[in-house]
Amino acid sequence: MANPIVDIFRVKDLRDRILFTVFILFIFRLGANIPIPGVNLTVLKLYMTAQEAAGTFGITDYLDFFAGGAFKNFSIFMLGIMPYISTSIIMQLLLLVFPKLKAISQEEGGRKKIQRYTRYGTILVCLVQGFAVTSYVDRIPDAITLSRSAYTIIAILTVTAGTILLMWMGEQITQRGIGNGISILIFAGIVTRIPYAIYTIVEQIRRRELNPVFMIIVLVMFVVVVALVVYEQQGQRKIPVHYAKRVIGRKIYGAQNSYLPFKINPSGVIPVIFASSILVFPLQIAQNLGSRVDWLSRFASWLRPSGVPYVIAYTGLIIFFAYFYTQVTLNPIEISKNIRENGGSIPGIRSDRMEEYFTRILNRIVLPGALFLALIAVIPTIVQTWLNIPRSVAYLMGGTSLLIMVGVDLDTMSQIEGQLRMHHHEGIVRKGKIRSRYL
């Protein structure tokens, strides 16, 4: 029986794409450990160790987790890819608010213009966040080896260039790698935290600071949540579509029945990523400038990731972006228009009521999907608060990290599966393809 792993590397195009992606990820992890010029690494590590021992990191732990450890290293990639995601969200909102901007996006070459505007906006966001993170060293004595002004300029330019480089690397993975470059970079940053989380668990159990029974409960919960996430990510609602006979040129095409698949969660992990990036932006500024401005310090404490206000805001943003992204990608008016133009109809639904029908269906499937995402997203807070699990472990057991890992993994497997079948191989899954569940 053919081995799917061997088949992957037999296909030259697929092999080249995977190796290219691995090479880019190697550069990403290398850059996450290259510090900003002018930082005293010895002093920085001593400070981070002391903070970790005291358990007073809070927001810094959260920011560092999604930067793949680059934040605490004060590396050139310490801002991560979140500024680009935040700017993309802002641009999508602007397209809805300003009709002229939306008209530009629909023109020939409009997508490239919007993408260019997004890149310019990313630079601006990076400059703001870069200034905020440079202020973090004010609380660490002897942390910099340069003058304050020289360090500020160099650090802002360095972290901005680092994020722009990450943005370019993500685009290269999308074009020349296995796809979904930005998601792959976030996925890689999360996965690299797994060895440290395992080490933390073992050490705390060895020192009897963590009850092994609680850890077993958490692991069982983790397996159950992963199974639920996979089930939810693969679920679909099939809308039957009937196409009448059509005459195109001299050919007559007979009637055919098809279906329109609507996923239970059409937006995938996008709402969670969007909600996280939106909250990270003000938190990062408030955390790093809090030593200078009292009200920012109070705001950072009020909106801490383990607090009730953060959980409420996070849940609300996930639900909002689930509806928002679904509306952008699955517009009922455009779907209905395309079906009518191709001579299609939905059994039992009048042609002029098609938009209303699609809107009703999407509302029914998006709401439970969004609530499910929100429930998974708040699991780390529940686990950490009730069972006294370390933050590094709690973040991996649910929330954004779990959804991104499962979602990106399923999508990547699906793309590799398609590449293998295109080259007449069996695919990753031996019995059939990676199936979706239909409701």
DOFI-628385 format. One record per residue (C-alpha): residue in one letter; x, y, z. Coordinates in steps of 0.1 Angstrom, whole numbers, padded with zeros to 4 digits, always signed. Example, Ala and Ser with C-alpha at 12.3 -4.5 7.8 and 13.67 -1.06 7.14 Angstrom:
// DOFI-628385
A+0123-0045+0078 S+0137-0011+0071 
***
This chain:
// DOFI-628385
M+0000+0000+0000 A+0013+0034-0010 N+0026+0056+0018 P+0011+0091+0016 I+0042+0108+0031 V+0064+0091+0005 D+0039+0102-0022 I+0042+0138-0011 F+0079+0139-0018 R+0075+0120-0051 V+0056+0149-0066 K+0082+0175-0075 D+0059+0205-0075 L+0045+0196-0041 R+0079+0187-0027 D+0093+0221-0038 R+0064+0239-0022 I+0068+0221+0011 L+0106+0226+0013 F+0102+0263+0004 T+0076+0267+0032 V+0100+0249+0057 F+0128+0272+0046 I+0107+0304+0052 L+0096+0290+0086 F+0133+0284+0095 I+0140+0321+0087 F+0110+0331+0108 R+0122+0312+0138 L+0157+0324+0133 G+0145+0360+0132 A+0125+0355+0164 N+0157+0350+0183 I+0177+0379+0168 P+0175+0408+0192 I+0170+0444+0184 P+0204+0463+0183 G+0212+0481+0215 V+0195+0456+0239 N+0215+0441+0268 L+0204+0405+0266 T+0219+0395+0299 V+0199+0421+0318 L+0168+0413+0298 K+0169+0376+0305 L+0174+0382+0342 Y+0144+0405+0343 M+0122+0381+0323 T+0132+0352+0346 A+0124+0373+0377 Q+0090+0383+0363 E+0082+0347+0354 A+0091+0335+0389 A+0069+0362+0404 G+0041+0354+0380 T+0035+0390+0371 F+0037+0389+0333 G+0000+0392+0325 I-0004+0408+0292 T+0033+0403+0283 D+0027+0366+0284 Y-0002+0369+0261 L+0016+0391+0236 D+0047+0368+0236 F+0026+0337+0231 F+0012+0349+0197 A+0046+0363+0187 G+0061+0328+0191 G+0084+0339+0219 A+0098+0369+0199 F+0084+0395+0223 K+0103+0384+0254 N+0134+0380+0232 F+0130+0416+0221 S+0137+0403+0186 I+0133+0419+0152 F+0099+0400+0149 M+0086+0410+0183 L+0055+0427+0168 G+0047+0396+0148 I+0022+0397+0120 M-0006+0412+0140 P-0001+0448+0127 Y-0008+0435+0092 I-0039+0417+0103 S-0052+0447+0122 T-0047+0469+0092 S-0065+0444+0069 I-0095+0445+0092 I-0095+0483+0092 M-0093+0483+0054 Q-0122+0458+0051 L-0143+0481+0074 L-0134+0511+0053 L-0145+0494+0021 L-0180+0490+0037 V-0181+0526+0050 F-0168+0545+0020 P-0184+0536-0014 K-0157+0553-0034 L-0131+0530-0018 K-0152+0500-0026 A-0156+0512-0062 I-0118+0514-0065 S-0115+0478-0053 Q-0139+0466-0080 E-0120+0483-0108 E-0094+0465-0129 G-0063+0463-0108 G-0083+0475-0078 R-0073+0446-0056 K-0036+0455-0060 K-0044+0491-0051 I-0062+0481-0019 Q-0034+0457-0010 R-0009+0486-0015 Y-0030+0508+0008 T-0030+0480+0034 R+0007+0478+0033 Y+0011+0515+0038 G-0013+0513+0067 T+0007+0484+0082 I+0038+0506+0082 L+0019+0533+0101 V+0005+0508+0127 C+0040+0493+0131 L+0055+0527+0138 V+0028+0533+0165 Q+0033+0499+0181 G+0070+0501+0177 F+0072+0532+0197 A+0050+0516+0224 V+0073+0485+0227 T+0104+0506+0229 S+0090+0522+0261 Y+0089+0487+0277 V+0126+0490+0285 D+0119+0520+0307 R+0110+0496+0335 I+0142+0475+0331 P+0173+0492+0345 D+0204+0490+0322 A+0184+0472+0295 I+0198+0493+0267 T+0234+0499+0257 L+0227+0530+0235 S+0213+0564+0243 R+0175+0565+0247 S+0169+0585+0216 A+0192+0564+0194 Y+0177+0532+0207 T+0141+0544+0201 I+0148+0553+0165 I+0167+0520+0158 A+0141+0499+0176 I+0111+0514+0158 L+0127+0510+0124 T+0139+0475+0132 V+0106+0461+0144 T+0087+0478+0116 A+0111+0463+0090 G+0106+0429+0108 T+0068+0430+0104 I+0071+0441+0068 L+0095+0412+0062 L+0070+0388+0079 M+0043+0401+0056 W+0064+0395+0026 M+0073+0360+0038 G+0036+0352+0043 E+0029+0363+0007 Q+0057+0341-0006 I+0043+0310+0013 T+0009+0317-0003 Q+0023+0321-0038 R+0053+0296-0038 G+0046+0275-0008 I+0016+0254+0005 G-0007+0285+0008 N-0023+0305+0036 G+0010+0322+0044 I-0001+0345+0072 S-0020+0317+0090 I+0010+0294+0086 L+0033+0320+0103 I+0008+0323+0132 F+0005+0285+0134 A+0043+0281+0135 G+0046+0307+0163 I+0020+0288+0184 V+0034+0253+0178 T+0069+0264+0189 R+0054+0271+0224 I+0044+0234+0229 P+0078+0221+0241 Y+0080+0249+0267 A+0045+0242+0278 I+0053+0205+0283 Y+0084+0214+0302 T+0064+0237+0325 I+0039+0210+0332 V+0066+0184+0341 E+0084+0208+0363 Q+0053+0219+0382 I+0042+0184+0388 R+0076+0174+0399 R+0076+0203+0424 R+0041+0194+0434 E+0028+0228+0424 L+0003+0212+0400 N-0021+0184+0408 P-0017+0156+0382 V-0054+0148+0384 F-0062+0183+0372 M-0037+0179+0343 I-0054+0147+0333 I-0088+0164+0333 V-0073+0192+0311 L-0058+0167+0286 V-0092+0149+0283 M-0109+0183+0278 F-0083+0191+0252 V-0090+0159+0232 V-0127+0165+0234 V-0124+0201+0222 V-0102+0192+0193 A-0127+0166+0182 L-0155+0192+0184 V-0135+0218+0165 V-0127+0193+0137 Y-0164+0183+0135 E-0175+0219+0134 Q-0149+0230+0109 Q-0159+0202+0085 G-0197+0206+0089 Q-0217+0219+0059 R-0253+0228+0049 K-0261+0218+0013 I-0285+0240-0006 P-0298+0222-0037 V-0296+0242-0070 H-0313+0232-0102 Y-0300+0244-0136 A-0324+0244-0166 K-0314+0235-0202 R-0292+0262-0217 V-0281+0270-0253 I-0246+0283-0256 G-0235+0288-0292 R-0245+0256-0311 K-0245+0234-0281 I-0274+0225-0258 Y-0265+0218-0222 G-0290+0196-0204 A-0305+0203-0170 Q-0284+0194-0140 N-0288+0193-0103 S-0261+0207-0081 Y-0257+0221-0045 L-0243+0251-0029 P-0222+0242+0002 F-0225+0265+0032 K-0201+0257+0060 I-0214+0259+0096 N-0186+0282+0102 P-0180+0300+0069 S-0153+0323+0082 G-0132+0296+0098 V-0107+0309+0123 I-0107+0344+0108 P-0131+0359+0135 V-0108+0346+0163 I-0077+0360+0146 F-0094+0393+0139 A-0107+0396+0175 S-0073+0388+0190 S-0054+0413+0168 I-0080+0441+0175 L-0075+0435+0213 V-0038+0431+0211 F-0033+0465+0195 P-0046+0487+0224 L-0033+0462+0250 Q+0002+0464+0236 I+0002+0502+0236 A-0014+0504+0271 Q+0010+0478+0285 N+0042+0495+0272 L+0032+0531+0278 G+0015+0524+0312 S+0047+0534+0331 R+0044+0569+0317 V+0006+0574+0316 D-0015+0564+0347 W-0048+0559+0329 L-0032+0536+0303 S-0018+0515+0332 R-0053+0513+0347 F-0068+0504+0313 A-0042+0476+0308 S-0050+0462+0342 W-0088+0465+0335 L-0085+0448+0301 R-0061+0420+0312 P-0066+0387+0293 S-0078+0369+0324 G-0104+0395+0333 V-0141+0395+0328 P-0141+0427+0306 Y-0116+0411+0282 V-0136+0379+0279 I-0168+0399+0272 A-0151+0421+0246 Y-0134+0391+0230 T-0167+0371+0228 G-0185+0401+0213 L-0158+0407+0187 I-0157+0370+0176 I-0195+0371+0170 F-0192+0404+0152 F-0164+0393+0129 A-0181+0360+0122 Y-0211+0379+0107 F-0189+0406+0092 Y-0166+0382+0073 T-0194+0359+0062 Q-0212+0390+0048 V-0181+0400+0029 T-0173+0365+0015 L-0208+0351+0011 N-0230+0381+0000 P-0265+0367-0005 I-0273+0393-0032 E-0242+0383-0053 I-0248+0346-0048 S-0285+0350-0060 K-0274+0371-0089 N-0249+0345-0101 I-0274+0317-0098 R-0301+0336-0118 E-0276+0346-0145 N-0266+0309-0150 G-0303+0298-0153 G-0303+0283-0118 S-0331+0280-0093 I-0337+0266-0058 P-0366+0241-0055 G-0395+0256-0036 I-0380+0292-0035 R-0392+0320-0058 S-0364+0337-0078 D-0372+0371-0062 R-0370+0356-0027 M-0337+0339-0031 E-0317+0367-0013 E-0340+0365+0017 Y-0337+0327+0017 F-0299+0328+0017 T-0298+0355+0044 R-0321+0334+0066 I-0299+0303+0061 L-0267+0321+0068 N-0280+0337+0100 R-0291+0303+0112 I-0258+0287+0107 V-0235+0316+0115 L-0249+0323+0150 P-0243+0288+0165 G-0209+0287+0147 A-0199+0321+0162 L-0211+0311+0197 F-0191+0278+0194 L-0159+0298+0185 A-0165+0322+0214 L-0169+0292+0238 I-0137+0276+0227 A-0119+0310+0229 V-0127+0315+0266 I-0116+0280+0276 P-0080+0292+0285 T-0093+0317+0310 I-0116+0291+0326 V-0089+0265+0328 Q-0063+0289+0342 T-0086+0304+0368 W-0104+0273+0381 L-0076+0246+0379 N-0046+0269+0384 I-0030+0257+0352 P+0001+0277+0339 R-0007+0304+0313 S+0016+0288+0287 V-0004+0255+0290 A-0039+0272+0292 Y-0033+0292+0260 L-0025+0259+0241 M-0055+0240+0255 G-0081+0262+0238 G-0089+0296+0225 T-0072+0312+0195 S-0043+0288+0196 L-0064+0256+0193 L-0087+0270+0167 I-0058+0282+0146 M-0038+0250+0149 V-0068+0228+0140 G-0081+0251+0113 V-0048+0257+0096 D-0039+0220+0098 L-0072+0209+0082 D-0068+0234+0054 T-0032+0225+0048 M-0041+0188+0046 S-0069+0196+0022 Q-0046+0215-0001 I-0019+0187+0000 E-0047+0162-0006 G-0058+0181-0037 Q-0022+0183-0050 L-0017+0146-0046 R-0050+0137-0063 M-0042+0161-0091 H-0010+0140-0097 H-0031+0107-0096 H-0020+0097-0061 E-0044+0084-0034 G-0040+0114-0010 I-0033+0117+0027 V-0064+0098+0039 R-0064+0062+0027 K-0102+0058+0025 G-0115+0086+0003 K-0108+0122+0007 I-0109+0145+0037 R-0146+0144+0042 S-0170+0171+0054 R-0200+0164+0075 Y-0233+0175+0060 L-0262+0188+0081 
***
